[in-house]
């Protein structure tokens, strides 16, 4: 809760701790997922350890996700963004949200969440509407299979949207320190 004796307005401007913990967990968990699984399509064949390529293969088969096994160029571009823009940001964001109340994370978090939400809209539309019948690797065919695959990607849209909403609307993050004029 708010600091003791900070006055009645402190509760309104306090950082949203449950959301900060959720965001910290999201960014911490994203580091190994990105490094070990998501970036595999960018690596030359045979570079990734067998256990990791098997894990990716099992995932792609179980959830009928051909995007991860044979990514189209547009999807590969998103993976490059994940590697070079998002991955370096994950530990910084995890630190800020674990520490809590870090107003300096606002602008980077707005940029990150807007970027990721935009990529996810394209990915989710592809999952819902693409004809996977000619895919080399099994893709979703039924609406149920499409919705199951969608559910894997959906948290990576919903949490960034919650992050964006928090950064834009929560009084703690909206408040800008007024600089004293000399």
PyMOL commands that set and color helices and strands:
alter all, ss='L'
color gray80, all
select helices_A, chain A and resi 10-13+17-36+38-42+50-62+66-69+73-99+105-129+132-134+143-169+171-174
alter helices_A, ss='H'
color red, helices_A
deselect
rebuild
show_as cartoon
